[in-house]
Amino acid sequence: MPDSRPGSGQLAPPRARPRRSDAEGNRARIVESARTALTSAPDTPLHAIAKAAGVGQGTMYRHFPSREALLLAVYRTDVEALIAAAARLLAEHEPLDALRLWLTRLAAYGHGDRGASQVMEAATRPDLRSHFHPPVAAALDQLLTACGDAQQVRPGTDADEVLLLVSFLWKAGSGPDRQGRTERLLRIVIDGLRPCE
């Protein structure tokens, strides 16, 4: 059996090299440019996104070999930001206000902006849903627990059930009244979660 210990004459397998900071910066700029471009034009071609990010097409394809790979990166980044927002909102607001703001953020993400319909289509892969659902539910549970401790929502409110309840956020439609409609529907949800008198 080959010996890979120092001085044994056998080389240990090479370690994976960490990404250089400029490569990480390029990747982050591409994802942000994609998010911005998809807001106004969901069909923006990859070469236009690369140009907006200030990178060449070779750099673009090195990080994202396909449109789906880029869309999934936008999805991952946005979901991770949504998850992280729960603790930040709780630190800055009363629990029920933090919950409302988090759900509003969820609603904004779920609308057709930023090519989200394409992103969500790419993100329906079972491996991604199973990977991201638990931490999203955990973030919502953190908010609901804080609201419960403050007696601002009824006891036993379940994060998975609330996520199912607010799935309408993706179907609120478009048009000039979309924002107002979303706010009205979220008020109904929040009122429904309050403890009974």
N, C-alpha and C positions, 0 to 999 in steps of 0.2 A: 504494500500500500504506500503511495507516495507520501513523503513527509514534507509539509509546507512550513515547518518551524524555521526560525532564523538560523542560518548556518547549515541547513540540511541540504542545500544545493537545489532545492525546488522553490520556485517562486510562488508566493501566495497570489491568489486571484486578484486582479486589480480592483481597487475600490471605485465605485461610481463617483465621478467627479461632481462636486456641487456646481450648480449653475452660477455663472459669473453674474455680478450685480448688473452689468449692462444688459445681459440677456434677460434677466428678470425685469429690468426697466422696460425693455422692448416689449416683452410679453404683456406687461401691465398696460402700456400705452395702446397696444393693439386691442386689448379687451375693452378699454375705455372708449377708444375710437369706434369700435364696433357697436357698443351700447349707444353712443351718441348718434351714429349714422342710422342705426335701425329705428331710432325714434321718429325720424322724419321720412325715411325710405327703407322699408323692410327688405327690399330687394337690392340694396346697395351691393355692388360687386366687391369681391375681396380685394382687387387691386386698388379700388378707391379707398377702402378702409386702410390698406397698407400705406397709401400716400398720406392720408390724414394723420396716421400715427408716426409719420416721418421715417418709415423703414422701407426697404426694398421688398419686392415680391419674394425673393429667396428667403429673407428673414421671416416673412409672413408664413410661408409654407413650411419652414423649418419648425416653427412653433405650432402651426395649425395646418396640417396637410389637407384638410377638407373644410367646407363650409360648416358641416355638422360639428366638427371638432371645435370650431370657433364659437358656434352657438352654444355648445355645451359648456365652454369656458365662461361665457357670459352668464349662463344659468347658474353654474357653480358659484361664481363670484357674487351674484345677487342673492342667492339663497344663503350663503355664508354671512353676508352683510345683514340679511333679515334675522338670522339666528343671533348674531352678535348684538343687534339693536335692542333685544329684550332687556338685557341687564342695564344697558345705557339709559333706556327710557325709564326704567324703574328708579335709577339713581337720580333722575332729573324731574320726575313727575309723581303725582299721587298714583297709586296702583291702577285705579279704573281709567284715569286719563292715559297712563302708559299703555294699557291694553287697547284702548280706542286708537291711539296713535299707531300702535303696532299693526292692528287690523287694517288701518287706513293705508299703511305702507304695503301690507300684503295685497290690498285691493289695487293699489297703483301698479304693483309688479304684475298682477294677474291680467290687467287690461291689455289691449292690443298694442300698447305703446312699445317702442324699442324692438318691434318685431317679435314681441313676446309669444305670439301665436306660433311662430316658427320655433322659438326657443322651447316652448312647452311641448311642441310636437317632438322635438329632438329629445326632450327630457322624459318622455313617457317610457323610455327603456326601463324594464323592470329593475335592472341593477342600480340605476340612479334613484328611482323611487324608493327602493328599499334602503339605499344609503342615506338619503336626505330626509325621509319622513320622520325617523326617530328624533333627530336633533331639532327639527322644526316643531314637532309635537312637544319636545322637552322645553323649548323656548316659550311656547305658548303656556305650558303647564307652570313654568316659573312665574309668568304674569298672572295666571289664574290663582296660583297659590298665594301670591302677595295680595291679590284682591280678596281672596277668601279670608286671609288673616285680618284684613281690614274690614271684614264683613260687608264688602261691596258687591260680591256675587253670591249666589245661593250655594250652600254647601254641596259638595260632590260634583261640581261642574267638571266635566271631563274634556281634556284637550282634544282628543280625537273626535269627539262628538261636536265640539265647537268648530273644528276644521271642516267637518262635513256640513255643518250648518252654514258656514260662510262660503261654501263653494260657489254660491250664486255670484260672488264678486267677479268671477271670470265671465259672467254672462250679463253683466249690467249694461251691455251695449255701448255704443259710441255716440257721438253727437255732442252738441253744446250742453245738454243737461246731464251728461254722464256723471260728472263730479258731484252735482247736487243730488242725483239719484243715489249714488253710492253712499253719500253722507247720510241721507235719510234712511236707507236700509241698514246702515251700521248703527244708527241710533236705535232702530227697532231691535237689533240684536243685543246691544248693550242693555237696553231696558228689559229685555227678556231674561238676561242673565242676573239682573239685580235680585236680591233676596225678596221674598214675598213679605208684604207688610204684616 
